[in-house]
Structure formats: C-alpha cells, structure tokens
Amino acid sequence: MTLIKSISGIRGTIGGRTGDTLNPLDIVKFTTAYATFIARRSQSAGTARKRVVVGRDGRISGPMVRDVVCGTLVGMGYEVIDIGLATTPTTELAVRWHEADGGIIITASHNPTQWNALKLLNSEGEFLTAADGAEVLRIADAEDFDYAPVECLGRVVKDDTMNQRHVQSVLDLRLADVEAIRQRKFRVCADTINSVGGIILPQLFEALGVSYEILNGECTGQFAHNPEPLEKNLGGIMERMRQGGFDLGVVVDPDVDRLAFICEDGKMFGEEYTLVSVADYVLQHDKGNTVSNLSSTRALRDVTEKHGGKYTAAAVGEVNVTTKMKEVGAVIGGEGNGGVIYPESHYGRDALVGIALFLSSLAQKGCTVSELRKTFPDYQIAKNRIDLTPETDVDAILVKVKEMFAKDADAQVNDIDGVKIDFPTKWVHLRKSNTEPIIRVYSEAQTMEEADQLGKQLMQVVYDFQ
C-alpha cells in the first residue's frame, strides 16, 4: 500500500493503515492542513473569502473521498462549491469563476482504480508551488488544528453548470475555428475510460458539430483498461479505428488533462506529438516561445525554432512547466504525456482545449491526421520504468549516472530534475516519479531500437547498483 506526498499532491491507494495509504484519517489531516494554509495566505493578501471548489473524477472511491473532504472543509468554516463529476481543467477554471481561495481536485489522474489523490490549487486555479506544497505538509505534520465553532461552520453549495461553462470557454478561444470544424463534418471515436470524459466530451463534440462514438463512456470508475493513454493500453480504440469510418481517434485519461490522438488508419499519432501539433498550429498564428518538460520530445524545440521562437525545458511537474512559461512568456506549452497548456485559456493541462485547437488545425489545413503527422520531425521515444524497493537509494543512483557521463565530451548533463544526458542526436532522462513509487527512464532517438537501447543501458546501471 502506498502514500506519496509530492509536487503533484497527496496521492495513495485506498484502504490500509493510517500514514501508509490514502484513508479517511489522512484525508482529514491533509485537507485541514490545506485549509489552514490557504486561510493564512488569503488573509495576509486581504482576499479571504472562505470558499473552496471541489471536483472529482469518476473513481469508485470518489464519493467517499469527496464526503470526507467536504465535511472537513465545512468543519473549518469554509463554503464548499461542489461541482460534482468534473475534469481537472474544469475544476481549475471553476476556482477562478467562483473567485474562490483555492480548490481540491479528487483524482489520481492516470493511476489505476485503487488509487486516489488530492490535487491542491491556489486562488488562480493553478497547482501549488513546491514551496507551498511543502508548507502544507509541514502544517499537516507539525501543528494542532483549530476548527470552527458551531455558529461558524461552513456549508456545501452544489453547482452543476461548470461543464457547460468550460465547453463554452473553449468555443470562445480566439484560435478555436469553430466554423471551419463544423464545415469539415469530422467523425470522431473517443475512449473516455469510464470516467468524466464520458460526460464532457460529448458536450464538446456536439457544440463543435462533430459526429462521435464514445467507447467506455459510462462514468462508473470501473476502468476498462489501464488508464494511462499509452499505445499498449489502447488496443480497443485502435482496432475500432482500423475498421474505418472515423477521421480521428481521441483518448483521454480519467481526469481529462492528458490527450492522445489516433490516426484515421488506427495508428498512434504519438502522445508526444499532441503538444507538438497544437503548438505548431498556435505558432502559425501567434509567434512566440514554448516550454515543455525535460522528458518531452525534441520535436517541440524544432517546431518552435522553425517559427522563430525560443524553446525552454522545465523540470517535470505541471507547476514547474507553468512557472517557466510565465518566466519566458510562452504562448503555448505543456508536457510530452499529452498535456496541452494554453495560457489564453488557463495555466493548466486541458484536453478540451487540445481537441479544439487540433481540430481547428486539421480543418484549416484540409488534411488527414496521418498526413499532418508526417509534417513534423520524426523522433522515437522509449518510456521505461523501474519499480522501487524500500532499499533503493535513488540519490546515489543519480550520482552514479552523472559520474558515468561527466567526462563524455558528447554528453551534456542536466540535473535540475533527476539526470538527463543530451547527446547530439539522442537523449535519456532518469528521474524518480512524482506520482508512483518508480524511477522513470525516458529516452529518445531517431529509431525506436536506438532509443530503447539507450534507456536499457541506464536501467542496467540501476539494477547493478541495487
């Protein structure tokens, strides 16, 4: 059983002993610590409203976690805006729309069904910084809590309008060419993994005039397959696309912040190329800079430079990417896992925004998905993982890897997040995951064989060290 406290929030498996898993007592503790933190932050800024937005994905444990979170916030004297079953980007936007002090998203994103998590937002509807997250953890572990007296208890207010408002905000984006999309009469097949995508994507498709078929569309939380939108997990929709009749396949994760496309012939577009393709479209209209994390494809750099912009890499983690985007004034950014961050909408990964901009690009270019894919630099990325044991000394492993390549004239070593080694035509990145008890080993080259070989070389270093 597992409990992970990181830049990505409080995440764990449901059930088990306190302190080891995400269970009711720990949910109360972390929710109270978060409420204490945002109360102090908003009071010092003179913006205290005592209001928090709560949304959740379709996980089986969602109702239980929501009830504990909402009850705790009420006990802290907060008005809770419960927006119900909602995507992560919907909840982020709802914090701004409700002028709340913060928000809690109840989702474990791409993790399997036994997991859940509390993703914590600030008053801008953006994830807490690493420093703020650390302060929440300090409060949780070091302080006695002070709950509201009976006459100051909060309340729960339901709001079921946020999905519709989210869809409309996408339609209103300057680069969302709704008329061109409607004229193309796209036919789309979407896999929504039995979570909240099955609720909101039909609304988006109907608003865009797109005909659609939804696979795994009931929001039961019984995930039909491993919920991470990787090719190895998507045999069902790939086969459905091969049968013909669709222009595009769309895949989202349980909280709809990650997005993958499938070509009309059933082949993967490549989740790394979700951001690349959307960025290429945005940069055609708005010249500027881009940002992605260290584990993302070089193709974004190539596309950015082609349009006269500057590409910058950030540490892995959405808040690291958005912070860097603000620093460099990026017009588009995100992560190679299919996360598109478009500041004109908000500073958060948003699959709905990605879908609308991708369809706009297809409509304006008048091409197929596979034809569009051929217009981008062709890199191959291998994504491997190593399961951690309690005895694994990750820091010592990273030091060992740095020492291996320190004297290699062809290698540029970056250690802002794990260790990344850049070679002239390839790279490999070794880092401890923020969301799972694993080491991620990502490697990219001009062929999959070369990329996988490079990744396996680094993996063997870890195995030899253990």
Helices and strands as residue ranges (DSSP letters): E 3-6, E 9-13, H 24-45, E 51-56, H 62-75, E 79-85, H 88-97, E 102-106, E 115-121, H 130-142, G 150-152, E 155-158, H 162-171, H 178-184, E 187-191, H 197-208, E 211-215, G 231-233, H 235-242, E 248-252, E 259-262, H 272-285, E 289-293, H 299-306, E 311-314, H 318-328, E 330-335, E 339-341, H 351-365, H 369-373, E 380-387, H 394-405, E 412-414, E 419-422, E 427-432, E 438-445, H 448-465
